[in-house]
Amino acid sequence: MSKASQKNLLGRIDSPSDLRQLEQAQLPQLAQEIRDYLINTISATGGHLAPGLGAVELTLALHYVFDTPHDRLVWDIGHQAYPHKILTGRKDRLHTIRQRSGLSGFLSRTESEYDVFGAGHSSTSISAALGMAVASRLENQQREVVAIIGDGGLTAGLAMEALNNAGADDNDILVVLNDNEMSISRNVGAISNYLARILSGKAYTTVREGSKTVLGTIPPIQALAKRWEEHMKGMVMPSTLFEELGFYYIGPINGHDTHTLISTLKNLKSMRGPRFLHVVTQKGRGYEPAEGDPSVFHGVGPFDPSTGKVEKKSGSRTYSHVFGDWLCDMAEEDEKLIGITPAMREGSGLVRFSEKFPERYFDVGIAEQHAMTFAAGAACGGLKPVVAIYSTFLQRAYDQLIHDVSVQGLDVTLAIDRAGIVGADGPTHQGAFDLTFLRCLPNMVVMAPADEAECRDMLYTAYRHQGPAAVRYPRGAGPGKPENKIMNQLPLGCAQTIRTGKRIAILAFGTMVLPALEAADSLDATVVNMRFVKPLDESLILDVARSHDMLITIEENTVLGGAGSGVAEILRSKQFTIPMLSLGLPDHHVEHGSPNDMLADCGLDSAGILRAIKQAVQSQLAPILESA
């Protein structure tokens, strides 16, 4: 082998089969090359960096030991899966990640045969892997199935439900816990790694299983042997929770030691039944800036790889900032306010609140269902809970929103961030459905602000409303309208006409107000900032319908069942007939790319709105006017 090829192992890897041709001793060098490649690529594009850096050795070991794609690696979320993409034939396209027509930032079954299960939300891997394991057994296929989940993902109820099911049914499944929050403690070292290899080895497991048979007729001796085993394992291992669930537990082991990883995985591969491997890794491993601040480099924009200095974003205030400031101001006024988030402190703008009101701040982890019912319980106890949650994650708490909040009419305020198109995170994260699934709930008030000032007033209005109320706002900055320090409570269900025109009236919701105004200038159309999705301003809708020839509704939500549907329902209930066009997100999942590009693709920029209205006028309105 030439020195050049020795120095460029990654260039020789186009698939896991190429990886398996390497000697085990070469893997640490390959790990370093992957880290360098990740840092250099993501520094130019932005993306999820720190999780992948921490999972390099684990990814190498999994693909080295298991016969992928025949054997199934089921990754949780996908934040940690960039090294997986590099090893599975996609390294030359990594520079396109999260960009329009480029690689997905998550797992996608349409992108690669190695992505065996699509995932953008956390905690799905164990359930999916269990389903695959059962399918393999029923189809008589000899296949290993491995679920890789993070310590954060393991906090979700879905993951615990899956563990309970998998352990009880004695299925052939391996769960790998990538624990990147725990520091490498005294339990993770040479002795622990050695014991992990011993305890997963053939000699030990043969004796262990054999003792069950031989000693089964001598209960006292069997009990003594079991206690000895638990004592020995308890000296170097965490609690027996996973064993109580029916898993054979190994760990914790050093997730950056390829020798230990491969030895342990090979031993576990030879075993049957539910197995659980606890691996401790370091987020941002091998890149000092990411090691020092893994939260910043979890999902990072472009940065200077030599210094780690992140490119400064625009100085515009984001809607998350607006929410965070409002929450602190509101908490000053009302000591009953509590803030709740399912593991989204930074993303939802809760940092200042968590520092200023630590006793009233509750991060419940990746547990959206629990967050909602926890809020409901707090409301029953006389508190005023505000739940900060992304639109896409609110979907996970829908049953609790119905059963625990709506049915009981409880005073819970929802601050729904990332509503509408979010961009680079793609279809699993687009906030495309919240207006549809919220407006059908009894007792629910739903608002959508057109700008930052209106967002602050709507949050105040939702909070003062005695019952469940939601404010949904987009990711990033708004038009730049500064908020008033004094908070104003808006009249419930009242819209606002902001431009008076002729013939055509545009009823715009939230973020669509600004492009509607831009389009209206060319049409001399009336524009209404609807403000409320529920209750709708019925009186204004009917007045506008009487005074115009055509109605247009525009929303950054799926057209199906959305705000426009609500307007149509009112007109039908009053037996009012008028040509109408509803614009919004299409009936398919919107892919990843910049928000502006995606909105344009959906026809929700000002040019697309103008084009759609002109076509509607030509096809619907013109024939009516000609016949009149």
Buried (B, 14 or more C-beta within 10 A) or exposed (E): EEEEEEEBBBEEBBBBEBBEEBEEEBBBBBBBBBBBBBBEBBBEBBBBBBBBBBBBBBBBBBBBBBEBBEBBBBBBBBBBBBBBBBBBBBBEEBBBBBBBEBBBBBBBEEBBEBBBBBBBBBBBBBBBBBBBBBEBBEEEEEBBBBBBBBBBBBBBBBBBEBBEBBBEBEBBBBBBBBBBEBEBEEBBBEEBBBBBBEBBBEEBBEEBEEBEEEBEEEEEEBEEBBEEBEEEBEEBBBEEEBBEBBBBBBBBBBBBBBBBBBBBBBBBBEBEBBBBBBBBBBBBBBBEBBBEBBEBBBBBBEBEBEEBEBEEEEEEBBBBBBBBBBBBBBBEEEEBBBBBBBBBBBBBBBBEBBEEBEEBBBBBBBBBBBBBBBBBEBBEEEBBBBBBBBBBBBBBBBEBBBEBBBEBBBBBBBBBBBBBBBBBBBBBBBBBBBBBBBBBBEBBBBBBBBBBBBBBBBBBBBBBBEBBBBBBBBBBBBEEBEBEEEBEEBEEBEBBBBBEBEBBBBBBBBBBBBBBBBBBEEBEBBBBBBBBBBBBBBEBBBBBBEEBBBBBBBBBBBBBBBBBBBBBEBBEEEEEEBBBBBBBBBEEEBBBBBBEBBBBBBBBBBBBBBEBBEEBBEEBBEEEEEEE
